[in-house]
Amino acid sequence: MKILVSGSSGTIGTHFLNAVSSDSFELWRLVRSHREGENMIFWDPQGGHVSDPSLLEGFDAVVHLSGENIIGRWTEEKKNSIRQSRVLSTRYLVDLFSGLQNPPKTFICASAIGYYGDRGEERLTERSAIGSGFFPDVCREWEEEANRASDLGVRVINLRTGVVLSPKGGILSSLLLPFKMGLGGVIGSGQQYLSWISIEDISRIIVYLLEHEEVKGPVNAVSPSPMTNRQFTTTLARILRRPAWFAVPAFAIRLFFGEMGRCTILAGSMVLPEKLLSSGYEFLYKDLDSALEDIVLE
Ligand SMILES: NC(=O)c1ccc[n+]([C@@H]2O[C@H](COP(=O)([O-])OP(=O)(O)OC[C@H]3O[C@@H](n4cnc5c(N)ncnc54)[C@H](OP(=O)(O)O)[C@@H]3O)[C@@H](O)[C@H]2O)c1
């Protein structure tokens, strides 16, 4: 299977490319700047430029993982970059597909559980309504751009990814040091749900979706056991054998992180992988204990 991956230098892309076998897949990367290695196509996703559009002919699948990292203060400039890097890059890719004689058969486009917004204890599946606010709006526009590829006969998957647990990037890697120093603790009320997925499972899910042509549309890429922030804190501290007494009050998060803190760190959603489970995907890590033990103690 010949696959083109964008955002390949990110947390998910790096793991995915290392995890998949080059015996089964011919891997190509869509890159924004020069890198060492083979099978690369250069592009400027927001400026709308690719080194040679004909190189995009004949891929079995495109996995689109590009996007400005959402962590950081959401200034107007940062919000613009978060939106444009997802919406414009996806629009440009689909425009490129429309000019091909052989567009990809499958388009797996990253999306996020941020689609659902802050939803308390509501159980959310792919059939649930969208939330409200900046990031749900971004996810809606991002998915709409990806879905345009269906008109070309492409199988489109909107990969609504949960919080990826990896020692090499994202939330867990930033929490590890304070927790190891015994400075961990509950954030805000601790009642907000964290719908997580292990880095191993997200790569396996991408492979599974490439190989299962019957699955399409939105797919919640989350483990079957979302946890509250309090449960997550207790589990991580227990596995590291450290106390977690240093609670961080909500006002401090709002003060330091502003809108980003309010909409991500203090917000929560209990998202369930209904489509993956009903289609037969078997999770490597269904529960947080086993995932954290393998990730943190590796
Ligand atoms: N990790 C998570 O917990 C999580 C959760 C939900 C959704 N997602 C989504 O899944 C996708 C991949 O996640 P990730 O954790 O691998 O992200 P990441 O580590 O932040 O990497 C994203 C990649 O996108 C490219 N990129 C960065 N800034 C860009 C910009 N301004 N314009 C265009 N491309 C840019 C870079 O790749 P190149 O330099 O190679 O182009 C970067 O390595 C993202 O769209 C993210 O929103 C991730």
The ligand as an SDF file (V2000), in Angstrom:
LIG
                    3D

 48 52  0  0  0  0  0  0  0  0999 V2000
   -1.4460   14.5530   20.0290 N   0  0  0  0  0  0  0  0  0  0  0  0
   -2.6960   14.7050   20.4820 C   0  0  0  0  0  0  0  0  0  0  0  0
   -2.9670   14.5340   21.7000 O   0  0  0  0  0  0  0  0  0  0  0  0
   -3.8050   15.0540   19.5160 C   0  0  0  0  0  0  0  0  0  0  0  0
   -5.1260   15.0400   19.9800 C   0  0  0  0  0  0  0  0  0  0  0  0
   -6.1630   15.3790   19.1130 C   0  0  0  0  0  0  0  0  0  0  0  0
   -5.8830   15.7130   17.7980 C   0  0  0  0  0  0  0  0  0  0  0  0
   -4.5910   15.7120   17.3640 N   0  0  0  0  0  0  0  0  0  0  0  0
   -4.3510   16.1550   15.9750 C   0  0  0  0  0  0  0  0  0  0  0  0
   -3.5990   15.1870   15.2690 O   0  0  0  0  0  0  0  0  0  0  0  0
   -2.6750   15.8410   14.3950 C   0  0  0  0  0  0  0  0  0  0  0  0
   -1.2760   15.3250   14.6930 C   0  0  0  0  0  0  0  0  0  0  0  0
   -1.0350   15.4980   16.0830 O   0  0  0  0  0  0  0  0  0  0  0  0
    0.4420   15.5450   16.6820 P   0  0  0  0  0  0  0  0  0  0  0  0
    0.3160   15.4170   18.1480 O   0  0  0  0  0  0  0  0  0  0  0  0
    1.3240   14.6280   15.9380 O   0  0  0  0  0  0  0  0  0  0  0  0
    0.8160   17.0620   16.3540 O   0  0  0  0  0  0  0  0  0  0  0  0
    2.2330   17.7790   16.5150 P   0  0  0  0  0  0  0  0  0  0  0  0
    3.1870   16.9610   17.2810 O   0  0  0  0  0  0  0  0  0  0  0  0
    1.9420   19.1620   17.0100 O   0  0  0  0  0  0  0  0  0  0  0  0
    2.7620   17.8290   15.0030 O   0  0  0  0  0  0  0  0  0  0  0  0
    1.9910   18.3710   13.9680 C   0  0  0  0  0  0  0  0  0  0  0  0
    2.8440   18.5070   12.7280 C   0  0  0  0  0  0  0  0  0  0  0  0
    2.1560   19.4040   11.8490 O   0  0  0  0  0  0  0  0  0  0  0  0
    3.1040   20.2030   11.1420 C   0  0  0  0  0  0  0  0  0  0  0  0
    2.8630   21.6130   11.5050 N   0  0  0  0  0  0  0  0  0  0  0  0
    3.1790   22.2670   12.6470 C   0  0  0  0  0  0  0  0  0  0  0  0
    2.8020   23.5550   12.5860 N   0  0  0  0  0  0  0  0  0  0  0  0
    2.2310   23.7120   11.3680 C   0  0  0  0  0  0  0  0  0  0  0  0
    1.6500   24.8300   10.7110 C   0  0  0  0  0  0  0  0  0  0  0  0
    1.5640   26.0360   11.2780 N   0  0  0  0  0  0  0  0  0  0  0  0
    1.1440   24.6210    9.4630 N   0  0  0  0  0  0  0  0  0  0  0  0
    1.1890   23.3900    8.8600 C   0  0  0  0  0  0  0  0  0  0  0  0
    1.7510   22.3070    9.4390 N   0  0  0  0  0  0  0  0  0  0  0  0
    2.2500   22.4790   10.6900 C   0  0  0  0  0  0  0  0  0  0  0  0
    4.5010   19.7550   11.5900 C   0  0  0  0  0  0  0  0  0  0  0  0
    4.9310   18.7330   10.6880 O   0  0  0  0  0  0  0  0  0  0  0  0
    5.9100   19.0260    9.4440 P   0  0  0  0  0  0  0  0  0  0  0  0
    6.9520   19.9920    9.9340 O   0  0  0  0  0  0  0  0  0  0  0  0
    6.4740   17.6550    9.1430 O   0  0  0  0  0  0  0  0  0  0  0  0
    5.0630   19.5880    8.3560 O   0  0  0  0  0  0  0  0  0  0  0  0
    4.2260   19.1230   12.9480 C   0  0  0  0  0  0  0  0  0  0  0  0
    5.2040   18.1980   13.2970 O   0  0  0  0  0  0  0  0  0  0  0  0
   -2.8140   17.3470   14.6200 C   0  0  0  0  0  0  0  0  0  0  0  0
   -3.6260   17.8940   13.6240 O   0  0  0  0  0  0  0  0  0  0  0  0
   -3.5200   17.4400   15.9680 C   0  0  0  0  0  0  0  0  0  0  0  0
   -4.3710   18.5630   16.0970 O   0  0  0  0  0  0  0  0  0  0  0  0
   -3.5380   15.3930   18.1900 C   0  0  0  0  0  0  0  0  0  0  0  0
  1  2  1  0
  2  3  2  0
  2  4  1  0
  4  5  1  0
  4 48  2  0
  5  6  2  0
  6  7  1  0
  7  8  2  0
  8  9  1  0
  8 48  1  0
  9 10  1  0
  9 46  1  0
 10 11  1  0
 11 12  1  0
 11 44  1  0
 12 13  1  0
 13 14  1  0
 14 15  2  0
 14 16  1  0
 14 17  1  0
 17 18  1  0
 18 19  2  0
 18 20  1  0
 18 21  1  0
 21 22  1  0
 22 23  1  0
 23 24  1  0
 23 42  1  0
 24 25  1  0
 25 26  1  0
 25 36  1  0
 26 27  1  0
 26 35  1  0
 27 28  2  0
 28 29  1  0
 29 30  1  0
 29 35  2  0
 30 31  1  0
 30 32  2  0
 32 33  1  0
 33 34  2  0
 34 35  1  0
 36 37  1  0
 36 42  1  0
 37 38  1  0
 38 39  2  0
 38 40  1  0
 38 41  1  0
 42 43  1  0
 44 45  1  0
 44 46  1  0
 46 47  1  0
M  CHG  2   8   1  16  -1
M  END
$$$$
